[in-house]
Amino acid sequence: MIHVAVLGYGTVGSGVVEVIETNKKDIEKRAAARLNIKYILDLRDFPGDPYESKVVHDYNVILNDPEVTVICETMGGVHPAYEFSRQALLAGKSVCTSNKELVASHGPELISIAREKHCNYLFEASVGGGIPIIRPLNYSLTAEKIDSITGILNGTTNYILTKMDKEGADFEEVLKEAQEKGYAEKNPEADVEGYDACRKIAILSSLMCSKNVRYEEIYTEGITKISAADFVYAKQMNKSIKLLAMSRDKKEGFFAMVAPFMISRTHPLYSVNDVFNAVYVHGNMLGDSMYYGRGAGKLPTASAVVSDVVDCARHPGKTVMCFWENEDVKVADIESDQGKFFVRVKSGQKEEALAAFGSLAEINVGIAEEFAFMTQVMTEKEFNDRIEKIGGCINRIRILSA
């Protein structure tokens, strides 16, 4: 019998209970053990809930119970989730989490403690919700040298950009609709400014490098400056606009960033729409592979947490391999990265733009007061220096290379 405790009985925590109880027969067959939810930790009471008798308010009840060997941390935030997870691991209890903020901040430390105590710190649900991506990076792709990961890692922003693309609506209008439908939080900053995607790509990048990529060092840009006019230009160019999180291991250095990109119709990520997520991985032997599905939501995320519980049940007293050491990776300055840019300036800046950028491709969609163009390949620094010479621009969007 595997006794499980769930920390936090919110959306994901209640989903974990639902997944275990609904699929109990299949899960126990795959785990080769019976599973029992012994405790649910929450500050609230849940009168009338089928599991109200399992609710406790004191974490020490769980920590001091030797029968509990697996803990599902679905609280969110760094504190007290970090303290609770660390204490559990030190006590030899495995922890399965959906908490990308905690994993991005303290992942290598908690993985190291789990190794020392012969238990596990597993976090499949921390990136991409129900999409299997952590396990493939740790198992299926171990014969590869992975040199790039590019992902649509936030369902809220992908939903907003998809609606803007299909309906020609402005950002604020679609954001309000997303909030009304529950796809966006009342305070959507973490999503629309790219912070959520930044933490997720930091986790994937760390697994790619087997060392620690600090999310604080990743250049991050959100979607708040994207307008309906940008999509008019994108369609003229046979492209769309997506918020991409990416990391690339190049001979010039290790680059990581989150930003809106124009993406061609021929790219596999082009067709990833609405609240769906996808992760596009390139390995030196396999080439390209893509992992696609629902990147958030109660049951998809809970399903991923429970898959980690099954892994713990299958490997009692053993640590499931995870290649993520505490040594920090030096993230290269984005100014030395190269690419093409789509640029919109005021019509009165046309001559200055032609002089500053030289060879460029004009994009004309009939907006008289603007001059829009695509640059040649140049570094971020070269672009910034040239755009500064002409007094700035209305907007600029990077273009994803094929």
ZAMARGU-4260 file (C-alpha; in steps of 0.2 Angstrom, whole numbers, plus 5000, padded with zeros to 4 digits):
<rodrens>
0) 5000/5000/5000 | 5007/5017/4995 | 5000/5031/5006 | 4999/5048/4998 | 4997/5065/5005
5) 4991/5080/4994 | 4997/5098/4999 | 4984/5110/4993 | 4966/5106/4988 | 4963/5119/4975
10) 4961/5116/4956 | 4976/5104/4953 | 4976/5096/4971 | 4957/5091/4969 | 4961/5085/4951
15) 4975/5073/4958 | 4962/5066/4970 | 4950/5064/4956 | 4962/5056/4944 | 4968/5043/4957
20) 4950/5039/4962 | 4943/5038/4944 | 4957/5028/4937 | 4961/5018/4952 | 4961/5001/4945
25) 4972/5005/4930 | 4984/5016/4940 | 4986/5003/4953 | 4990/4990/4940 | 5003/5001/4932
30) 5010/5005/4949 | 5010/4987/4955 | 5004/4993/4971 | 4988/5000/4980 | 4986/5018/4982
35) 4978/5027/4996 | 4975/5046/4999 | 4978/5047/5017 | 4979/5066/5020 | 4974/5082/5011
40) 4983/5098/5018 | 4973/5114/5016 | 4969/5129/5027 | 4951/5127/5023 | 4938/5115/5028
45) 4927/5106/5015 | 4911/5102/5023 | 4901/5090/5012 | 4916/5085/5001 | 4918/5066/4999
50) 4936/5068/5006 | 4933/5080/5020 | 4938/5067/5033 | 4956/5067/5025 | 4958/5086/5027
55) 4971/5091/5040 | 4978/5109/5043 | 4994/5105/5051 | 5008/5099/5040 | 5017/5090/5054
60) 5004/5077/5054 | 5009/5072/5037 | 5028/5074/5040 | 5028/5064/5055 | 5017/5049/5048
65) 5029/5035/5043 | 5016/5027/5032 | 5016/5042/5020 | 5029/5039/5007 | 5023/5051/4993
70) 5018/5069/4994 | 5009/5078/4979 | 5014/5097/4981 | 5000/5107/4972 | 5001/5122/4982
75) 5009/5134/4970 | 5021/5148/4974 | 5038/5146/4983 | 5034/5148/5001 | 5029/5137/5011
80) 5030/5125/4996 | 5049/5125/4997 | 5050/5122/5016 | 5037/5108/5015 | 5045/5099/5000
85) 5063/5101/5008 | 5057/5094/5025 | 5048/5079/5016 | 5063/5074/5006 | 5074/5075/5021
90) 5062/5063/5029 | 5064/5051/5014 | 5047/5055/5007 | 5046/5057/4988 | 5038/5073/4982
95) 5028/5075/4965 | 5024/5093/4960 | 5016/5104/4947 | 5025/5120/4954 | 5035/5127/4940
100) 5040/5142/4951 | 5047/5131/4964 | 5056/5119/4952 | 5064/5134/4943 | 5070/5142/4959
105) 5076/5127/4969 | 5075/5112/4957 | 5094/5106/4958 | 5094/5108/4977 | 5078/5097/4980
110) 5084/5084/4967 | 5101/5083/4976 | 5092/5080/4993 | 5081/5067/4985 | 5097/5058/4979
115) 5105/5058/4996 | 5089/5051/5004 | 5085/5038/4991 | 5068/5046/4986 | 5062/5056/4972
120) 5058/5074/4967 | 5048/5073/4951 | 5040/5087/4942 | 5032/5081/4925 | 5017/5093/4928
125) 5028/5108/4930 | 5030/5111/4911 | 5016/5109/4898 | 5003/5102/4910 | 4998/5085/4904
130) 5011/5085/4890 | 5024/5072/4893 | 5041/5082/4891 | 5051/5080/4907 | 5051/5061/4906
135) 5056/5061/4887 | 5071/5073/4891 | 5076/5062/4906 | 5073/5045/4897 | 5069/5044/4879
140) 5081/5057/4872 | 5096/5052/4883 | 5106/5046/4867 | 5104/5063/4860 | 5114/5079/4861
145) 5099/5091/4862 | 5104/5108/4854 | 5088/5118/4854 | 5071/5118/4862 | 5057/5129/4856
150) 5040/5129/4865 | 5023/5137/4866 | 5022/5135/4885 | 5008/5146/4890 | 4990/5143/4886
155) 4983/5160/4891 | 4995/5170/4879 | 4992/5157/4865 | 4973/5159/4867 | 4975/5178/4866
160) 4986/5178/4851 | 4975/5165/4842 | 4960/5175/4844 | 4969/5191/4838 | 4975/5182/4823
165) 4958/5174/4818 | 4946/5189/4823 | 4957/5204/4820 | 4954/5209/4838 | 4965/5220/4849
170) 4975/5213/4864 | 4965/5222/4878 | 4948/5216/4870 | 4954/5198/4869 | 4962/5198/4887
175) 4946/5203/4894 | 4937/5189/4886 | 4950/5177/4892 | 4948/5183/4909 | 4929/5181/4908
180) 4931/5163/4902 | 4944/5159/4916 | 4958/5157/4904 | 4967/5172/4911 | 4969/5177/4929
185) 4962/5193/4936 | 4980/5199/4937 | 4987/5191/4921 | 5005/5199/4922 | 5014/5182/4925
190) 5006/5176/4908 | 5006/5191/4897 | 5023/5197/4902 | 5031/5180/4899 | 5036/5176/4916
195) 5027/5159/4917 | 5035/5154/4901 | 5052/5160/4907 | 5051/5148/4922 | 5046/5133/4911
200) 5060/5136/4898 | 5072/5138/4912 | 5067/5120/4918 | 5068/5113/4901 | 5085/5121/4897
205) 5092/5115/4913 | 5087/5097/4908 | 5094/5100/4891 | 5111/5106/4898 | 5111/5094/4914
210) 5116/5110/4923 | 5106/5124/4931 | 5099/5138/4919 | 5093/5152/4930 | 5077/5160/4925
215) 5083/5177/4931 | 5096/5177/4917 | 5083/5173/4903 | 5078/5188/4892 | 5059/5189/4894
220) 5047/5199/4883 | 5028/5198/4884 | 5014/5201/4871 | 5006/5217/4878 | 5014/5227/4863
225) 5006/5216/4850 | 4992/5224/4841 | 4979/5219/4828 | 4989/5228/4815 | 5004/5217/4818
230) 4993/5202/4813 | 4988/5211/4797 | 5006/5212/4792 | 5009/5194/4798 | 4996/5187/4786
235) 5003/5197/4772 | 5020/5188/4775 | 5011/5171/4776 | 5015/5170/4795 | 5007/5171/4812
240) 5013/5178/4829 | 5017/5166/4844 | 5025/5169/4861 | 5040/5157/4860 | 5051/5151/4874
245) 5067/5145/4867 | 5085/5139/4871 | 5099/5136/4859 | 5116/5128/4862 | 5127/5136/4849
250) 5145/5138/4846 | 5144/5156/4851 | 5136/5152/4868 | 5120/5146/4876 | 5105/5157/4872
255) 5088/5157/4880 | 5074/5169/4878 | 5055/5172/4879 | 5047/5184/4866 | 5034/5185/4852
260) 5040/5179/4836 | 5033/5179/4818 | 5032/5161/4813 | 5030/5153/4795 | 5015/5142/4790
265) 5027/5128/4787 | 5033/5127/4804 | 5025/5114/4815 | 5022/5126/4829 | 5011/5137/4818
270) 4996/5126/4820 | 4997/5125/4839 | 4982/5136/4843 | 4970/5142/4857 | 4975/5135/4875
275) 4986/5121/4868 | 5005/5120/4871 | 5019/5111/4861 | 5037/5108/4864 | 5049/5107/4848
280) 5065/5098/4852 | 5080/5096/4840 | 5093/5083/4844 | 5109/5080/4834 | 5105/5062/4829
285) 5085/5061/4830 | 5083/5078/4822 | 5066/5086/4826 | 5052/5080/4837 | 5037/5088/4845
290) 5026/5086/4860 | 5009/5093/4859 | 4993/5094/4871 | 4984/5103/4884 | 4997/5113/4893
295) 4986/5117/4908 | 4969/5114/4916 | 4964/5104/4932 | 4964/5086/4925 | 4978/5087/4912
300) 4990/5094/4925 | 4984/5082/4939 | 4986/5067/4927 | 5005/5072/4925 | 5007/5073/4944
305) 4999/5056/4946 | 5011/5049/4933 | 5025/5054/4944 | 5016/5046/4959 | 5016/5029/4949
310) 5035/5031/4945 | 5038/5033/4964 | 5027/5018/4968 | 5037/5008/4955 | 5054/5013/4962
315) 5053/5012/4981 | 5069/5017/4989 | 5077/5021/4973 | 5080/5038/4964 | 5073/5040/4947
320) 5087/5048/4936 | 5086/5066/4933 | 5101/5075/4925 | 5101/5093/4933 | 5116/5098/4943
325) 5118/5113/4953 | 5132/5121/4943 | 5125/5137/4934 | 5126/5139/4915 | 5132/5155/4908
330) 5118/5162/4898 | 5125/5172/4883 | 5120/5191/4881 | 5106/5192/4869 | 5114/5207/4861
335) 5126/5195/4852 | 5111/5184/4845 | 5107/5185/4827 | 5090/5185/4817 | 5079/5195/4806
340) 5066/5208/4812 | 5050/5214/4806 | 5049/5233/4810 | 5035/5246/4809 | 5040/5264/4809
345) 5030/5280/4805 | 5029/5285/4786 | 5040/5300/4790 | 5054/5289/4795 | 5055/5279/4779
350) 5071/5288/4772 | 5080/5286/4789 | 5075/5268/4789 | 5082/5265/4772 | 5098/5274/4776
355) 5100/5265/4793 | 5096/5247/4787 | 5101/5247/4769 | 5095/5231/4761 | 5077/5228/4768
360) 5061/5220/4761 | 5046/5232/4762 | 5029/5225/4768 | 5014/5235/4762 | 4997/5232/4768
365) 4990/5249/4764 | 4992/5258/4781 | 4997/5275/4774 | 5004/5282/4790 | 5017/5268/4792
370) 5032/5261/4783 | 5035/5242/4787 | 5049/5231/4783 | 5059/5215/4786 | 5078/5217/4790
375) 5092/5206/4784 | 5100/5194/4797 | 5109/5205/4810 | 5113/5204/4829 | 5102/5211/4842
380) 5114/5225/4846 | 5116/5230/4827 | 5097/5231/4826 | 5095/5241/4842 | 5109/5253/4837
385) 5101/5256/4820 | 5083/5258/4826 | 5090/5271/4839 | 5097/5281/4825 | 5080/5283/4817
390) 5072/5288/4833 | 5063/5271/4838 | 5049/5262/4830 | 5030/5258/4832 | 5034/5240/4835
395) 5047/5226/4831 | 5044/5208/4831 | 5058/5195/4829 | 5056/5182/4815 | 5059/5164/4818
400) 5071/5156/4806 | 5065/5140/4797
</rodrens>
